[in-house]
Amino acid sequence: MDTHLSSQHPDSYNRQIAYWLIICAAVIFGMILLGGVTRLTDSGLSMVDWKPIKGVIPPITQADWQAMFLKYQQFPEYQKTNFTMTLEQFKPIFMYEYLHRMLGRFIGIIFVLPFLFFYFTKRIKPGLSPRLLVMLVLGGSQGLLGWYMVKSGLVDNPHVSQYRLTAHLGMAVFIYGFIFWTVLDLMAPVSAQPKHLKRFAYSLSGLIFLMILSGGLVAGTRAGIPYPTWPLMGDSFIPPGLYSLQPMWLSAFEDMLTIQFNHRMFAYLIVGLVCTFAYKALKSDLQGPLKMGIYCFIGLLFLQVSLGISTLIFYIPVPVAAAHQVCAVALLSASLFVSHSFTRQSISTRP
């Protein structure tokens, strides 16, 4: 796909498509937030079947609720964990998952219908249609991946696979980033920026995405629970027992201690690299809104660090932990904006 889309199309059409994609990205951002809350409240396994059409209507009558609760009682989460749960306690967790699924369907509608309108009225510039089709395919795949994730917790162990959860989160963030980048292609002003920082900026965006995946492993294994302390983990900075599983590499994906330690180290690395990047960038001859973008980048970074530490030491309160997740996406957005600024007509500052 071309990074620089052809400009032989009315600017008004480009703006219309950009505004539509901004709305889609904003709703996906909300979807990531709601998904985090659904996970943090242990609501994801409350809907034990997947009915893309019939599942649109929630339980209404008391009989409907009783039938839905009876279904839930036949699966491991109720039988092994929530066996004392009442119907009134079941209703809130069901509604979190129900709203999460409905928002997914809503995203499909607000993407597909405008896309068809723009396509058949020939308002989509050359080179953009393949991107939009890829977004559509990814969105459909995300829905299937979500159900694949839920199924992993409906068999014996009433917890979803951390691998599937991380993949589901990663796909959502990737789709969001892909849409956000396309909006920047359509709307961002062209300005010459120092060329030597381009690779550094791109690397930071990639590392932040990997950091989000690391957070998915923390969430999927509940790795934030054993050591609710900072800056030490227990009594030491480097706790005993790291990489204790066999084979050793498996610890990075399945051992709670190692996963939390790696997540912390990843955070320290990103803080150091972003501060170094910001120092170098602000010393350069930056053009346009890039300087403000870098200040936002730094501000979001330290907000994210504060939320991460608070999530730990206050023992994972739902509002703080959910804010930590969406702040990570906001940080990635700032990073993508900065990276994109170095994509358009970069200039060399070296002889």
C-alpha positions in Angstrom: 0.0 0.0 0.0 1.3 3.4 -0.9 2.0 5.7 2.1 1.4 8.8 0.0 -2.1 8.5 -1.4 -2.8 10.1 -4.7 -4.1 13.7 -4.4 -6.1 13.8 -7.6 -9.4 13.9 -5.8 -11.4 16.8 -4.4 -10.1 17.8 -0.9 -13.7 17.9 0.3 -14.0 14.1 -0.4 -10.8 13.4 1.4 -12.0 15.4 4.5 -15.3 13.5 4.5 -13.5 10.2 4.5 -11.1 11.4 7.1 -13.9 12.5 9.4 -15.7 9.2 8.9 -12.5 7.3 9.8 -11.9 9.6 12.9 -15.4 8.6 14.1 -14.5 4.9 13.6 -11.2 5.3 15.4 -12.9 7.1 18.3 -15.5 4.3 18.7 -12.7 1.6 18.5 -10.9 3.6 21.2 -14.1 3.3 23.3 -14.3 -0.3 22.4 -10.8 -0.9 23.8 -11.8 0.9 27.0 -15.0 -1.1 27.4 -13.1 -4.3 26.7 -10.7 -3.5 29.5 -13.5 -2.9 31.9 -15.2 -6.1 30.8 -12.0 -8.0 31.5 -11.3 -6.2 34.8 -14.8 -7.0 36.1 -14.5 -10.7 35.0 -17.5 -10.2 32.7 -16.2 -11.7 29.5 -17.5 -15.3 30.1 -21.0 -14.3 31.1 -22.3 -14.7 27.6 -21.7 -18.4 26.8 -22.9 -18.4 23.2 -22.4 -16.4 20.1 -25.4 -15.3 18.1 -24.4 -12.5 15.7 -28.1 -11.8 14.7 -30.3 -13.2 17.5 -27.9 -12.0 20.2 -28.8 -8.3 19.5 -31.8 -8.4 21.8 -30.8 -8.6 25.5 -32.8 -10.4 28.2 -35.9 -8.3 29.0 -38.3 -10.2 31.2 -37.4 -12.0 34.4 -37.9 -15.3 32.6 -35.4 -14.2 29.9 -32.8 -13.4 32.7 -33.5 -16.7 34.4 -32.9 -18.6 31.2 -29.6 -16.8 30.5 -28.4 -17.3 34.1 -29.2 -21.0 33.8 -27.1 -21.2 30.7 -24.2 -19.5 32.5 -24.6 -22.0 35.4 -23.7 -24.9 33.0 -20.1 -23.6 32.4 -16.9 -23.7 34.5 -16.8 -20.1 35.6 -20.0 -20.5 37.6 -19.3 -24.0 38.7 -15.7 -23.4 39.9 -15.6 -19.7 40.8 -19.0 -18.0 40.9 -21.1 -20.8 42.4 -22.5 -18.4 45.1 -23.5 -15.8 42.5 -27.2 -14.7 42.5 -29.2 -13.6 39.4 -28.9 -9.9 40.5 -25.1 -10.2 40.7 -25.1 -11.9 37.2 -26.9 -9.1 35.5 -24.2 -6.4 35.6 -21.4 -8.7 34.3 -23.7 -9.9 31.5 -24.5 -6.3 30.5 -20.8 -5.4 30.3 -20.1 -8.3 27.9 -23.4 -7.6 26.0 -22.5 -3.9 25.5 -19.0 -4.9 24.4 -20.4 -7.2 21.7 -23.0 -4.6 20.7 -20.4 -2.0 20.3 -18.5 -4.3 18.0 -21.6 -4.7 15.8 -22.1 -0.9 15.8 -18.5 -0.4 14.6 -19.2 -2.8 11.8 -22.3 -0.8 10.8 -20.6 2.6 10.9 -17.7 1.3 8.8 -19.6 -0.7 6.2 -22.4 1.6 5.3 -20.3 4.8 4.8 -17.7 2.7 2.9 -20.3 1.5 0.5 -21.6 5.0 0.0 -18.2 6.5 -0.6 -17.3 3.6 -2.9 -20.3 3.7 -5.2 -20.3 7.5 -5.3 -16.7 7.3 -6.4 -15.4 9.6 -3.6 -12.6 7.3 -2.6 -9.3 8.4 -4.1 -7.1 6.0 -6.1 -5.0 3.7 -3.8 -7.3 4.1 -0.8 -9.9 1.4 -1.5 -7.5 -1.5 -0.8 -6.6 0.0 2.6 -10.3 0.3 3.5 -11.0 -3.2 2.4 -8.1 -4.5 4.6 -9.6 -2.6 7.5 -13.0 -4.3 6.8 -11.4 -7.8 6.7 -9.4 -7.1 9.9 -12.6 -5.9 11.6 -14.5 -9.0 10.7 -11.5 -11.2 11.8 -11.5 -9.3 15.1 -15.0 -10.4 15.9 -14.1 -14.0 15.2 -11.0 -13.7 17.3 -13.0 -12.3 20.2 -15.3 -15.4 20.2 -12.3 -17.7 19.8 -10.9 -16.0 22.9 -14.1 -16.4 24.9 -14.3 -20.1 23.9 -11.0 -20.8 25.6 -12.6 -20.0 29.0 -15.7 -22.2 28.5 -14.1 -25.6 28.5 -12.3 -26.6 31.8 -10.4 -23.6 33.1 -12.7 -20.6 33.7 -10.1 -18.1 32.4 -9.5 -17.1 28.8 -6.1 -18.0 27.2 -3.6 -15.1 27.7 -2.4 -15.8 24.2 -5.9 -15.3 22.7 -6.6 -12.3 24.9 -3.3 -10.6 23.8 -4.0 -11.4 20.2 -7.5 -9.9 20.5 -6.1 -6.7 22.2 -3.3 -6.5 19.7 -5.6 -6.8 16.7 -7.9 -4.0 18.1 -5.0 -1.7 18.7 -3.5 -2.5 15.3 -6.8 -1.7 13.5 -7.0 1.5 15.5 -3.5 2.5 14.6 -4.0 1.6 10.9 -7.1 3.8 10.7 -5.3 6.6 12.6 -2.4 6.5 10.2 -4.7 6.6 7.2 -6.4 9.7 8.7 -3.0 11.4 9.0 -2.3 10.5 5.4 -5.5 12.2 4.3 -5.3 15.3 6.6 -1.8 15.9 8.0 0.0 18.9 6.5 3.1 18.2 4.5 6.3 19.7 6.1 10.0 19.0 6.0 11.4 17.4 9.2 14.9 16.3 10.2 15.5 13.0 8.4 17.9 11.4 11.0 15.1 10.9 13.6 12.7 9.0 11.3 14.0 5.5 12.1 14.1 6.3 15.9 10.5 7.5 15.8 9.3 4.4 13.9 11.2 2.2 16.4 9.4 3.9 19.3 6.0 3.3 17.7 6.8 -0.4 17.3 8.1 -0.7 20.9 5.0 0.9 22.3 2.8 -1.5 20.4 4.9 -4.4 21.8 4.5 -2.9 25.2 0.7 -3.0 24.8 1.0 -6.7 23.9 3.1 -7.2 27.0 0.2 -5.6 29.0 -2.1 -8.1 27.4 0.0 -10.9 28.8 -0.1 -9.2 32.3 -3.9 -9.0 32.1 -4.4 -12.5 30.7 -2.3 -14.1 33.5 -3.3 -11.7 36.2 0.4 -11.0 36.7 -0.2 -7.7 38.4 -1.6 -9.4 41.5 1.4 -11.1 43.1 3.6 -8.0 43.6 1.6 -4.9 44.2 4.7 -2.9 45.1 6.9 -0.4 43.4 9.8 0.2 42.6 10.7 -3.2 44.2 9.0 -6.5 43.5 8.6 -7.7 47.1 12.0 -7.1 48.8 14.2 -6.7 45.7 14.3 -5.0 42.3 15.1 -8.3 40.6 13.1 -10.9 42.4 14.3 -14.5 42.8 12.5 -17.1 40.6 12.7 -15.3 37.3 12.5 -17.6 34.2 12.0 -20.7 36.4 9.8 -22.6 34.0 11.2 -25.2 31.6 11.8 -24.5 28.8 13.0 -21.1 30.2 11.5 -19.0 27.4 8.0 -20.2 28.4 8.3 -18.1 31.6 8.0 -14.9 29.5 4.5 -16.0 28.5 3.2 -18.1 31.4 5.0 -17.3 34.6 3.3 -14.4 36.5 6.5 -13.2 38.2 8.5 -13.1 34.9 5.6 -11.5 33.0 5.3 -8.6 35.5 9.0 -8.1 35.7 9.3 -8.0 31.9 6.5 -5.5 31.7 8.3 -3.2 34.1 11.6 -3.5 32.3 9.9 -2.8 29.0 8.4 0.4 30.6 11.8 1.6 31.9 13.3 1.0 28.4 10.5 3.0 26.7 10.8 5.9 29.2 14.5 6.1 28.6 14.2 5.9 24.8 11.3 8.4 24.6 13.2 11.0 26.7 16.3 10.5 24.6 14.2 10.9 21.4 12.4 14.0 22.7 15.7 15.6 23.7 17.2 15.1 20.3 14.0 16.1 18.4 13.5 19.3 20.4 17.1 20.3 19.7 16.4 19.9 15.9 14.7 22.4 13.6 11.2 21.0 13.8 8.5 22.3 11.5 4.7 22.6 11.9 2.8 21.0 14.8 5.4 18.4 15.5 6.9 20.1 18.5 3.6 20.2 20.2 3.1 16.6 19.3 6.4 15.7 21.0 5.3 17.6 24.2 2.0 15.6 24.1 4.1 12.4 23.6 6.1 13.1 26.8 3.1 14.1 28.8 1.2 11.0 27.9 4.2 8.9 28.7 4.5 10.1 32.2 0.7 9.9 32.7 0.9 6.3 31.6 3.7 5.5 34.0 1.8 7.1 36.8 -1.3 5.1 36.0 0.7 1.9 35.8 2.3 2.4 39.2 -1.1 3.4 40.7 -2.7 0.3 39.2 -0.1 -1.8 41.1 0.1 -0.2 44.4 -3.7 0.3 44.8 -4.2 -3.3 43.8 -5.8 -3.0 40.4 -8.8 -0.7 40.9 -11.0 -0.9 37.8 -11.1 2.8 36.9 -7.3 3.2 37.2 -6.5 0.0 35.4 -8.9 0.8 32.6 -7.4 4.3 32.3 -3.9 2.7 32.1 -5.0 0.5 29.1 -6.5 3.4 27.1 -3.7 5.8 28.0 -1.4 3.2 26.3 -3.5 3.6 23.1 -3.3 7.4 23.4 0.4 7.1 23.9 0.6 5.0 20.7 -1.5 7.7 18.9 1.0 10.4 19.9 3.9 8.2 18.8 2.2 7.5 15.4 1.6 11.2 14.9 5.3 11.9 15.6 6.4 9.1 13.3 4.0 10.2 10.5 5.5 13.7 10.7 8.8 12.3 9.8 7.3 10.4 6.9 6.3 13.4 4.8 9.2 15.1 2.9 11.9 14.5 5.5 15.1 16.5 5.1 18.6 15.6 6.0 20.2 17.7 8.7 23.6 16.2 8.0 26.1 17.3 5.3 
